Amino acid sequence: MSSKQDLDLEISRVLKAPRDLVWKAWTDPSHLKEWWCPKPWTTAVLAFDLAPGGAFHTLLRGPGGETSDNPGVFLDVVPRSRIVWTTALVAQWRPADNPWLPMTAYITMDDEGDGTRYVATVLHKDKASRDQHEEMGFFEGWGTCVTQLEAYAQSLK
């Protein structure tokens, strides 16, 4: 059996924005699309039912016409604290059709000083999937998105 370190990727940062604004930026689709993927890529939010079993579907578009279709489902939502979603399932717990990289993401938010401790932990089914995700630029890509989230949440003041 593999350990957490073998299967998970994690980013933890203190954002210079209050938790209420970070939560608002994450949970309102009109805000989510502004920071969800590294610019100059753009995000279309195709489904966003923020409840366990609710659809979470984004379509990312690159500057050269590339697309990345990302259907999934919310597994757990604790207001102002935690969002868990996966690409292994879609709405109403239906198995996803061959997700390109099945994963589950835990997003937690806690007050820390004047800001928010934001932790994104991404679980993978095996070490090969984890390594593939890391090689694809997980830390750079997700890190850029967290930086964009921080800036966008600050703009909501």
C-alpha positions in Angstrom: 0.0 0.0 0.0 1.3 3.4 -0.9 1.7 6.3 1.5 0.0 9.7 1.3 3.3 11.2 0.0 3.4 8.7 -2.9 -0.1 9.5 -4.1 -0.9 13.1 -3.2 0.2 16.5 -4.4 -0.4 19.5 -2.1 -0.1 23.3 -2.1 -0.5 25.2 1.2 -0.4 29.0 1.3 -1.6 31.8 3.5 -3.6 34.1 1.2 -3.7 37.8 2.0 -7.5 37.9 1.8 -10.2 37.1 4.3 -11.7 33.7 4.2 -15.2 35.0 3.4 -13.8 36.5 0.2 -11.7 33.5 -0.7 -14.9 31.3 -0.2 -16.9 33.8 -2.4 -14.4 33.7 -5.2 -14.4 29.9 -5.1 -18.1 29.2 -4.8 -19.7 31.7 -7.2 -19.2 30.5 -10.8 -19.1 34.1 -12.1 -16.0 34.6 -9.8 -14.5 31.1 -10.3 -14.1 31.6 -14.0 -11.9 34.7 -13.4 -9.1 32.8 -11.7 -9.6 29.0 -12.2 -7.0 28.3 -14.8 -3.6 30.0 -15.6 -4.0 33.0 -17.8 -4.1 33.4 -20.8 -6.3 30.3 -20.7 -10.0 31.0 -19.9 -12.6 29.1 -18.0 -16.3 28.4 -19.0 -18.3 27.0 -16.0 -20.7 24.6 -17.6 -22.2 23.2 -14.4 -21.8 24.3 -10.8 -24.2 22.7 -8.2 -22.3 23.3 -5.0 -23.7 20.3 -3.0 -22.7 16.7 -2.5 -23.6 14.9 -5.7 -23.8 18.2 -7.6 -22.2 18.7 -11.0 -18.9 20.6 -11.2 -17.9 21.0 -14.9 -15.4 23.4 -16.4 -14.2 23.8 -19.9 -10.8 25.4 -20.3 -9.7 27.2 -23.5 -6.2 27.9 -24.5 -4.9 30.9 -26.5 -4.2 28.6 -29.5 -7.7 27.0 -29.5 -6.8 24.1 -27.2 -9.5 22.8 -24.9 -9.6 20.8 -21.7 -13.0 19.4 -20.7 -13.2 18.7 -17.0 -16.5 17.2 -15.8 -16.8 16.1 -12.2 -18.9 16.1 -9.0 -18.8 17.8 -5.6 -18.4 15.2 -2.9 -18.4 17.3 0.2 -19.1 21.0 1.0 -18.7 22.6 4.4 -19.4 26.3 4.1 -16.4 28.6 4.5 -14.2 25.6 5.3 -14.0 22.7 2.8 -14.8 21.7 -0.8 -14.1 18.2 -2.0 -14.6 17.3 -5.7 -13.5 14.5 -8.0 -13.2 13.8 -11.8 -13.8 10.1 -11.2 -17.5 10.7 -10.9 -20.0 13.1 -12.5 -23.4 14.5 -11.2 -25.5 12.2 -9.1 -22.6 9.9 -8.4 -22.4 8.5 -11.9 -19.0 7.1 -13.0 -17.2 9.4 -15.3 -16.5 8.3 -18.9 -12.8 7.6 -18.9 -11.5 10.7 -17.1 -8.1 11.7 -18.5 -6.6 11.9 -15.0 -8.9 10.7 -12.3 -8.3 12.6 -9.1 -10.0 13.9 -6.0 -9.2 17.4 -4.6 -9.6 18.6 -1.1 -9.7 22.3 -0.7 -9.6 23.7 2.9 -9.7 27.2 4.1 -9.0 28.4 7.7 -8.4 31.8 9.2 -4.7 32.5 9.8 -3.8 36.0 11.0 -5.4 38.5 8.7 -5.6 36.0 5.9 -6.7 32.5 4.9 -4.7 29.3 5.1 -5.6 27.7 1.8 -4.7 24.1 1.2 -5.3 22.1 -2.0 -4.6 18.4 -1.7 -5.0 16.3 -4.8 -5.4 12.5 -4.4 -4.5 10.1 -7.2 -5.2 6.4 -7.6 -1.6 5.4 -8.0 2.0 6.7 -8.0 2.1 6.8 -11.8 -1.0 9.1 -12.0 0.5 11.3 -9.3 3.8 11.5 -11.1 2.0 12.2 -14.4 0.1 15.1 -12.8 3.3 16.5 -11.3 5.2 16.3 -14.6 2.3 18.1 -16.3 3.2 21.1 -14.2 0.9 20.7 -11.1 2.9 23.0 -8.8 3.3 25.7 -11.4 -0.2 25.5 -12.8 -2.1 25.1 -9.5 0.3 27.5 -7.8 -0.5 30.1 -10.5 -4.2 29.6 -9.9 -3.9 30.0 -6.2 -2.0 33.3 -6.8 -4.8 34.4 -9.2 -7.4 33.4 -6.5 -5.6 35.5 -3.9 -5.5 38.6 -6.2 -9.2 38.1 -7.3 -10.4 37.6 -3.7 -8.6 40.8 -2.7 -10.4 42.6 -5.6 -13.8 41.7 -4.1 -13.2 43.9 -1.0 
